Structures are given as structure tokens and as C-alpha cells.
Amino acid sequence: MANVVVVGAQWGDEGKGKIVDWLSERADVIARFQGGHNAGHTLVIDGTVYKLHALPSGVVRPGKLSVIGNGVVLDPWHLVEEIARIRKQGVKISPETLMIAENTALILPVHQDLDRIREEAAGKARIGTTGRGIGPAYEDKVGRRTVRVADLADAATLDARLDRLLAHHNALRAGLGVDGIDRAALKARLLKIAPEILPYSGPVWKVLNERRKLGKRILFEGAQGALLDIDFGTYPFVTSSNVIAGQAATGVGLGPGAIDFVLGIVKAYTTRVGEGPFPTELEDADGRRLGERGHEFGTTTGRKRRCGWFDAALVRQTCTTSGVNGIALTKLDVLDGFETLKICTGYDLDGKRLEYLPTAADQQARCVPIYEEMPGWSASTEGARSWADLPGEAVKYVRRIEELIQCPVALLSTSPERDDTILVTDPFAD
């Protein structure tokens, strides 16, 4: 049976939550493979809005196994709060429906402290983190001083992990002029939260391999977007993990052969939150109109998103780095009523045309978008569920995007509602 990876193909906020939820109806397992609770997914199901941050989008569907993989960094206190909040909305969550990889690194209060301290000290050089400790937690994971889920089960192991962790952080905090960490208080908090986390933990790699051998369908859910990838994003204004599709296998303990279809989620225009380059950004009435019509505020932070025209050069680039087989184009309805639409097809860098965004930050800053214009449409696309429901100019816009990014549209989303989706190619088809 086919296994599908869902990745954002822009700077995040492309509408992955709805698409993952829509696909999860046909999946048996939904697995988060990277990121932390800095990512936010909004689902609208029968008029009920669910806002998820740490939990996989599949938790709202009964009878599915939702997995938090080892590629994720996990704030245990946030997770417990989120589970309680989602339960109040009528969703049943138990160790039978949610599993956490026992080798998942934890986000601790020391990580959040460090995140905020460094961002405040950076001044104009800040990179726009959410302050939730994601970056420092990944740093400690790579530095081999992290506390992992399995460590919560044994006090002696936890002591050893804390010794190594605090030897680093207390020295760092001293250099930043901040008081050291209360070790006893931190340990007490971890031991208190442990009984609420450990029932969900287990060998995710083993369970997923067994499910795969049984022919079960696995849906791999990514967070953020490919342009925030630590290696292939607009560095240093990126997240702290690999976001592209290749991380899906590593982030849960499966081999690359487990991936059959990569679905890139692409918004019909472009947005980003926080600092960093944005070639097609609009700071005029059109940009404000996109933001207002698209309700462009971050699910996690509430920060206003920057808005701009569709950048085909960037999406073509991310489709390549993630090996995207087809895209899900979202929020087409936000473009309703625009007389003219623009699509960026490449960049002018000091008089030379480029078909991709260069890596060097100084060159990115000098890139001027090269646009082609297309007529807009006055009729509404909201709620369309077939190509026949779309205005002719909207269809032409979608087809032109396919040509420019060199990748077909597999799904088309025309509202936040689950069923307002046009299926062109079923990613789960064998």
C-alpha cells in the first residue's frame, strides 16, 4: 500500500492541517516526523475549529494511530495541556491512539529561557524565533546532552542526563549574565510529568515497520515549510530541523523505500512569518487584501503574516529538493475578485536572470522578482468541489502554476472545510 509524505513547499502556513486531515481518512497511521510545537495546524471539521501544535493532525479521526516521531522535539508540559484541551472538544486520546517515540528529545524550560535571551540580545540581528525553545533543544540533541522521553523512566539515568545538560547551560547562562538553573526544581518537574508522558512512549520505528509489513498506509506529516529547512531554507531565517521530505524516513525510523508519494502543500499566493528574505512581498493594498481575505495570522504565535504574489521559482526549487510528486494547491478562493494576478517566474540579480533563489544572503537581498501577469476572475471559487465549478480564468491560473513549477496539481483546496477539495490524483493510489 502507498505511503505518503506531506510537506509544506513554501515558508509554512500553507494549509497542511486540512490536507493531512483530509488524507488521514484513508491512512491507518499519521506520523509527525520533525519540528516542535512552534508549528501550528488549524483544522475545521463540521464547523468545529481544532488548533494543533504538538499533536499530529490525525488525532481528530477515530480509529487511527497518531505518532510523534524521534525527529520531533517535544515539550512534555505543552503536550499534556494540548491533549487536555483537545479532549474537551470531544476527541478521545489514549495510548491506543497516540504513540511517542521513546528516543524523542525533550524541550525543557532551560531551552525556552535560552531562546528568548539570545533573541532579545540579538537586536536587529534577530531571526524571528517563536521563543518556544525549539532551536536550543535541537542543539542539545546534536550536542549529545539532551533528555529523551525514555530517560524519564529511570531517576539515575535522568540524573546523568541533567548533569551533562546543566554543565553546558549553566556556563552559557553565566556568560550571558543570567542566574544558573535550579537543578532540583527541574528534576522534580520532570519526575512529576513523567507518569503523564511515559504511557504513550514506545519503539515507534518497530511499530511502524510492523504496520508497513501488514500493508497499512502511513501518512507522514511535516511541520513548517521547505523554505525553512535548516539546509535548504533561507538561512539563517529558518527552523532548526530538516523540513524536506527526506527527513520523513529518518524522523520515524523507516528506510527511504517506505516513501511512495510526496505531496507538497502550496498556497495560491505566498506568505511568511517573521524575519528573512521574501522577494514577492507586497506592502501595498494588494498585500493587505491578501492578508485580510486569507486571515493571515500565525496559528501558534498570532503574528501577522507577510503576504505576496505566488513565487513559482521558489516552489519549483522546493519541489526539486523534496522530490514532490504532486502539489495540493490551497486558498485559491483568496484570489477571488482580483482583476490582475502576478506570478514570479524568476529573478533579476544585478542584470542577470536567475531561475532559482541563490544561497548567499547578500544575493537574495538583491534579487528582484520577474513577473508575468494573468487576468483574475470575479466569480467565487469558494467551496468548489470540481473543475466545472471553477471560473475559466481560475483554471488557467492553476494550469500555469503547474507549468512553471514543473509539477502537477494533485489536490485543490477551495476553503478551510474538509470536503471543499478537488481530487485530481489520489496520493494513496497504488
C-alpha positions in Angstrom: 0.0 0.0 0.0 1.2 3.5 -0.8 2.7 5.7 2.0 2.5 9.5 1.6 4.7 12.3 2.9 3.1 15.8 3.2 5.5 18.7 3.3 5.0 22.4 3.1 6.6 23.8 -0.1 6.8 27.4 0.9 7.5 29.1 4.2 4.9 27.2 6.2 1.3 28.1 6.8 0.2 26.5 3.5 -2.8 24.7 4.9 -1.1 21.3 5.7 -3.5 20.6 8.6 -6.6 20.4 6.4 -4.9 18.4 3.7 -3.4 15.9 6.3 -6.8 15.6 7.9 -8.4 15.0 4.5 -5.9 12.4 3.6 -5.9 10.7 7.0 -9.4 9.3 6.3 -7.6 6.8 4.0 -4.5 6.3 6.2 -4.0 3.9 9.1 -1.1 5.8 10.8 -0.4 9.5 10.8 3.2 10.3 11.9 4.8 13.6 12.7 8.5 13.4 11.7 10.1 16.8 12.6 9.7 20.2 14.3 8.1 21.1 17.6 5.1 23.0 18.9 6.3 26.1 17.1 4.3 24.8 14.2 0.5 25.2 14.2 -2.1 23.3 12.2 -5.8 24.5 12.1 -8.5 22.0 11.2 -12.1 23.0 10.6 -14.4 19.9 10.8 -18.2 20.3 10.7 -17.8 23.9 11.9 -15.5 23.0 14.8 -12.0 24.5 14.8 -9.2 22.5 16.2 -5.8 24.1 16.7 -3.0 21.6 17.0 0.7 22.3 17.7 2.4 19.1 19.0 -0.3 16.6 18.2 -0.4 15.0 14.7 -3.5 16.1 12.7 -4.7 12.5 12.7 -5.8 12.6 16.4 -9.2 14.1 15.5 -10.1 10.9 13.5 -11.2 7.9 15.5 -9.6 4.5 14.8 -6.2 5.9 13.6 -2.8 5.7 15.3 -1.1 9.1 15.6 2.6 9.1 16.1 5.2 11.6 17.3 8.4 10.5 15.8 12.0 10.8 17.0 12.7 13.7 14.6 10.4 15.9 16.7 11.5 17.8 19.8 8.7 17.6 22.4 7.7 19.9 25.2 6.0 17.4 27.6 4.1 20.1 29.5 2.7 21.6 26.4 1.7 18.2 25.1 -0.2 17.4 28.3 -2.0 20.7 28.1 -2.8 20.2 24.4 -4.2 16.7 25.0 -6.5 18.1 27.8 -7.7 20.9 25.5 -8.4 18.7 22.6 -10.2 16.1 24.8 -12.5 18.9 25.9 -13.6 19.3 22.3 -14.7 15.7 22.3 -11.6 14.0 20.9 -10.6 10.7 22.5 -6.8 10.4 23.0 -5.2 7.4 24.7 -2.0 5.3 24.4 -4.0 3.2 21.9 -4.4 6.2 19.6 -1.2 8.2 20.3 2.4 7.0 20.4 5.5 8.9 21.2 8.9 7.6 20.1 10.9 6.8 23.2 14.0 8.4 21.7 12.3 11.8 21.2 14.3 14.7 22.6 12.5 16.9 25.1 12.2 20.7 25.2 12.8 21.9 28.7 12.3 25.3 30.4 16.1 25.9 30.0 15.6 25.8 26.2 12.8 28.4 26.3 14.9 30.6 28.5 17.9 30.5 26.2 15.8 31.0 23.1 14.3 34.2 24.5 17.5 35.5 26.0 19.5 35.1 22.8 16.8 36.6 20.6 16.5 39.7 22.8 20.2 40.1 22.8 20.5 39.8 19.0 18.6 43.1 18.4 18.4 43.8 14.7 20.1 40.5 14.0 17.2 38.5 15.5 15.9 35.7 13.3 12.3 35.7 14.5 12.1 32.5 16.5 8.9 31.8 18.4 10.8 31.6 21.7 9.5 28.1 22.4 12.9 26.5 22.8 12.9 24.5 19.6 16.4 25.6 18.4 18.2 25.1 21.7 16.5 21.7 22.1 17.8 20.6 18.7 21.3 22.0 19.6 21.4 19.8 22.8 20.2 16.8 20.8 23.1 17.2 18.4 25.4 18.0 21.3 24.5 14.7 22.9 23.3 16.3 26.1 19.6 16.1 25.7 17.0 14.5 27.9 14.9 12.0 25.9 11.5 10.5 26.7 12.9 7.1 27.8 15.2 8.9 30.3 12.1 9.8 32.3 11.6 6.2 33.4 14.8 6.0 35.4 15.9 8.5 38.0 19.6 7.5 37.8 19.7 8.0 34.1 17.8 11.3 34.4 20.5 12.4 36.9 23.3 11.7 34.5 21.5 13.5 31.6 20.8 16.5 33.8 24.5 16.7 34.9 25.7 16.8 31.3 22.9 19.2 30.2 23.4 21.7 33.1 27.2 21.7 32.8 26.7 23.3 29.4 23.7 25.5 30.1 25.0 27.0 33.4 28.2 28.0 31.8 26.3 29.6 28.9 23.9 31.4 31.2 26.8 32.7 33.3 28.3 34.2 30.1 25.0 35.8 29.3 24.7 37.3 32.8 21.8 35.0 33.8 21.5 33.0 37.0 22.1 29.3 36.9 19.4 26.6 36.7 17.7 25.2 39.8 18.6 21.6 39.2 16.4 20.1 41.9 13.3 22.1 40.7 13.9 21.0 37.1 14.3 17.3 38.1 11.2 17.5 40.3 9.2 18.9 37.3 10.4 16.1 35.0 9.6 13.4 37.5 6.1 14.8 38.0 5.3 15.0 34.3 6.9 11.5 33.6 3.8 9.4 34.5 1.7 11.5 32.1 4.1 11.0 29.2 5.6 7.5 29.6 2.3 5.6 28.9 2.4 6.9 25.3 6.1 6.1 24.7 7.4 3.1 22.7 9.6 1.9 19.9 7.9 3.8 17.0 10.4 2.5 14.5 9.4 -1.1 15.3 5.6 -0.4 15.3 5.7 1.4 12.0 7.8 -1.3 10.4 5.3 -3.9 11.6 2.4 -1.9 10.3 4.0 -1.4 7.0 4.6 -5.1 6.6 0.9 -5.6 7.2 0.1 -3.3 4.3 -1.1 -0.4 6.5 -1.0 3.1 5.0 1.3 5.6 6.7 0.8 9.3 6.3 4.0 11.3 7.2 3.1 14.8 8.4 5.7 17.6 8.2 5.7 20.9 10.0 6.7 24.4 8.7 7.8 24.6 5.1 10.7 23.6 2.9 12.0 27.2 2.7 12.5 27.0 6.5 14.7 23.9 6.1 17.9 24.2 8.1 19.9 23.3 5.0 17.8 24.4 2.0 15.9 27.2 3.5 16.6 31.0 3.6 19.3 30.6 6.2 19.6 31.8 9.0 15.9 32.7 9.0 15.0 29.0 9.2 13.8 26.4 11.6 16.2 24.1 13.4 15.4 20.8 11.6 15.2 19.4 8.2 11.8 20.0 6.8 12.1 18.4 3.3 10.6 15.0 2.5 13.8 13.1 3.0 13.5 13.7 6.8 10.3 11.7 6.9 12.1 8.3 7.0 14.8 9.4 9.4 12.3 11.1 11.7 10.4 8.0 12.5 12.9 5.1 11.9 11.9 3.8 8.5 14.1 3.4 5.4 13.7 5.7 2.4 11.9 2.9 0.5 8.9 3.5 2.7 8.1 6.7 0.9 5.9 6.2 -2.2 4.4 9.7 -2.8 5.5 13.2 -1.8 2.7 15.8 -1.7 3.8 19.4 -1.5 1.3 21.8 0.0 1.4 25.1 -1.8 -0.6 28.3 -1.2 -2.0 30.0 -4.3 0.0 33.1 -3.2 2.9 33.4 -0.8 3.2 34.2 2.9 5.8 34.0 5.6 6.0 34.8 9.3 9.0 36.5 11.0 12.2 37.9 9.5 14.0 36.9 6.4 14.0 37.5 2.6 10.7 37.5 0.7 11.2 38.5 -3.0 7.5 38.9 -3.9 6.3 40.6 -0.7 3.6 43.2 -1.1 3.5 46.2 1.2 0.6 47.8 -0.6 -3.2 47.4 -0.9 -2.9 44.1 -2.7 -0.8 42.7 0.2 -3.2 43.9 2.8 -6.1 42.5 0.8 -4.4 39.0 0.7 -3.8 39.1 4.4 -7.3 40.2 5.3 -9.1 37.7 2.9 -6.7 34.9 3.9 -6.9 35.6 7.6 -3.1 35.5 7.6 -2.2 35.3 11.3 0.1 32.5 12.7 -1.7 29.6 14.4 1.0 29.4 17.0 2.1 33.0 17.6 -0.8 35.1 16.3 1.8 37.1 14.4 0.6 38.8 11.2 1.9 37.0 8.1 3.7 38.9 5.3 1.9 38.4 2.0 2.9 38.5 -1.6 2.3 37.1 -5.1 2.9 33.5 -6.0 6.6 32.7 -6.4 6.9 29.9 -9.0 10.7 30.0 -8.9 10.7 29.2 -5.2 8.1 26.4 -5.4 9.9 24.9 -8.4 13.0 24.8 -6.2 11.3 23.2 -3.2 9.6 20.6 -5.4 13.0 19.6 -6.5 14.6 19.4 -3.1 11.7 17.4 -1.6 11.1 15.2 -4.7 7.5 16.3 -4.8 5.3 14.1 -7.0 2.2 16.4 -6.9 1.0 19.5 -5.1 -2.0 20.4 -3.1 -2.9 24.0 -4.0 -4.7 25.8 -1.2 -6.5 29.0 -0.7 -7.4 29.6 -4.3 -10.5 31.4 -3.1 -8.5 34.2 -1.5 -7.7 35.4 -5.0 -11.3 35.8 -6.0 -12.0 39.3 -7.2 -8.5 40.4 -8.2 -8.6 42.0 -11.6 -5.0 41.1 -12.3 -2.7 38.4 -10.8 1.1 38.2 -10.9 3.3 35.2 -10.8 7.1 35.4 -10.2 8.9 33.3 -12.8 12.5 34.1 -11.8 14.7 36.8 -10.5 16.9 39.7 -11.8 20.2 39.7 -9.9 22.3 42.6 -11.0 21.0 42.4 -14.6 21.3 38.6 -14.8 18.2 36.3 -14.8 18.2 33.5 -12.3 15.7 30.6 -12.2 16.2 29.9 -8.5 16.8 31.8 -5.3 20.6 31.9 -4.6 22.0 30.6 -1.3 24.1 33.7 -0.4 22.1 36.1 1.8 23.5 39.2 0.1 22.4 37.9 -3.3 19.0 37.0 -2.0 18.6 40.6 -0.8 19.4 41.9 -4.3 17.0 39.6 -6.2 14.2 41.4 -7.9 11.2 39.3 -8.9 10.4 38.9 -12.6 6.6 38.8 -13.1 4.2 37.7 -15.6 0.6 38.9 -15.4 -2.6 36.9 -15.8 -6.2 38.1 -15.7 -8.1 37.4 -12.5 -11.7 36.3 -12.1 -14.8 37.9 -10.5 -16.8 34.7 -9.8 -16.3 32.9 -6.5 -14.2 29.7 -6.2 -15.0 29.2 -2.5 -16.4 25.7 -1.8 -15.8 24.5 -5.4 -15.6 20.6 -5.5 -15.0 20.0 -9.2 -13.1 21.7 -12.0 -16.5 22.6 -13.6 -17.3 24.8 -10.5 -14.2 27.0 -11.2 -14.2 30.1 -13.4 -12.2 29.6 -16.6 -9.5 32.1 -15.6 -9.0 30.3 -12.3 -8.4 27.1 -14.2 -5.9 28.9 -16.4 -4.1 30.2 -13.3 -3.8 26.7 -11.8 -2.6 25.3 -15.1 0.0 28.0 -15.5 1.3 27.3 -12.0 1.7 23.6 -12.9 3.8 24.6 -16.0 6.0 27.0 -14.1 6.8 24.7 -11.1 7.1 21.6 -13.4 4.8 19.6 -11.1 1.1 18.6 -11.4 -1.7 19.6 -9.1 -2.9 16.5 -7.2 -5.4 18.3 -4.9 -7.1 21.7 -5.0 -8.5 23.2 -1.8 -11.1 26.0 -2.0 -12.0 26.6 1.6 -10.9 25.5 5.1 -13.7 23.0 5.2 -12.5 19.3 4.8 -14.8 18.5 1.9 -14.2 21.6 -0.2 -11.4 19.8 -2.0 -11.0 18.8 -5.7 -9.1 15.5 -6.1 -7.1 15.1 -9.3 -4.6 12.4 -8.3 -5.0 10.2 -5.2 -1.6 10.1 -3.5 -2.6 6.8 -1.8 -3.3 5.1 -5.1 -1.1 2.0 -5.5 
